[in-house]
Amino acid sequence: MSWSRKLPKRIYLNDGRIVTTLAQAREVWIAHQHGNPHWVGAGELLLKAAHRNRQTPIVDVHIMFSQVLKASGFI
């Protein structure tokens, strides 16, 4: 797995944290997903992007994760 992959743009959270890598996005996801269907989809995309044999575009991860964060009030 390659959790060190960088997102194309930084994501600034309301609490002051900055998400720049898949690993940081995963940390936020783990802390807040709790069965919410939108968070589940974002987690699946994160996992695909981190897997070395997958070609999931990192831009897709950034878009979906940003949307979930915005809908949840984190950005």
Contacts in CASP RR format, 6 or more apart in sequence:
PFRMAT RR
TARGET T0000
AUTHOR 0000-0000-0000
METHOD contacts of the structure
MODEL  1
MSWSRKLPKRIYLNDGRIVTTLAQAREVWIAHQHGNPHWVGAGELLLKAA
HRNRQTPIVDVHIMFSQVLKASGFI
1 50 0 8 1.000
1 51 0 8 1.000
1 52 0 8 1.000
2 22 0 8 1.000
2 50 0 8 1.000
2 51 0 8 1.000
2 52 0 8 1.000
3 21 0 8 1.000
3 22 0 8 1.000
3 23 0 8 1.000
3 26 0 8 1.000
3 50 0 8 1.000
4 21 0 8 1.000
4 22 0 8 1.000
4 23 0 8 1.000
5 21 0 8 1.000
5 22 0 8 1.000
5 49 0 8 1.000
5 50 0 8 1.000
5 58 0 8 1.000
6 20 0 8 1.000
6 21 0 8 1.000
6 58 0 8 1.000
7 19 0 8 1.000
7 20 0 8 1.000
7 21 0 8 1.000
7 22 0 8 1.000
7 25 0 8 1.000
7 58 0 8 1.000
7 61 0 8 1.000
7 62 0 8 1.000
7 65 0 8 1.000
8 58 0 8 1.000
8 59 0 8 1.000
8 62 0 8 1.000
9 62 0 8 1.000
10 18 0 8 1.000
10 19 0 8 1.000
10 20 0 8 1.000
11 18 0 8 1.000
11 19 0 8 1.000
11 20 0 8 1.000
11 25 0 8 1.000
11 62 0 8 1.000
11 65 0 8 1.000
11 66 0 8 1.000
11 69 0 8 1.000
11 75 0 8 1.000
12 18 0 8 1.000
12 75 0 8 1.000
13 19 0 8 1.000
13 28 0 8 1.000
13 69 0 8 1.000
13 74 0 8 1.000
13 75 0 8 1.000
14 73 0 8 1.000
14 74 0 8 1.000
14 75 0 8 1.000
15 74 0 8 1.000
17 24 0 8 1.000
17 28 0 8 1.000
18 24 0 8 1.000
19 25 0 8 1.000
19 28 0 8 1.000
19 65 0 8 1.000
22 46 0 8 1.000
22 49 0 8 1.000
22 50 0 8 1.000
22 58 0 8 1.000
22 61 0 8 1.000
25 46 0 8 1.000
25 61 0 8 1.000
25 65 0 8 1.000
26 43 0 8 1.000
26 46 0 8 1.000
26 50 0 8 1.000
28 69 0 8 1.000
28 74 0 8 1.000
29 39 0 8 1.000
29 42 0 8 1.000
29 43 0 8 1.000
29 46 0 8 1.000
29 65 0 8 1.000
32 39 0 8 1.000
32 72 0 8 1.000
32 74 0 8 1.000
33 39 0 8 1.000
33 40 0 8 1.000
33 42 0 8 1.000
33 43 0 8 1.000
36 72 0 8 1.000
38 67 0 8 1.000
38 68 0 8 1.000
38 71 0 8 1.000
38 72 0 8 1.000
39 68 0 8 1.000
39 72 0 8 1.000
41 64 0 8 1.000
42 61 0 8 1.000
42 64 0 8 1.000
42 65 0 8 1.000
42 68 0 8 1.000
45 56 0 8 1.000
45 60 0 8 1.000
45 61 0 8 1.000
45 64 0 8 1.000
45 65 0 8 1.000
46 61 0 8 1.000
46 65 0 8 1.000
48 54 0 8 1.000
48 56 0 8 1.000
49 56 0 8 1.000
49 57 0 8 1.000
49 58 0 8 1.000
49 60 0 8 1.000
49 61 0 8 1.000
66 75 0 8 1.000
69 75 0 8 1.000
END
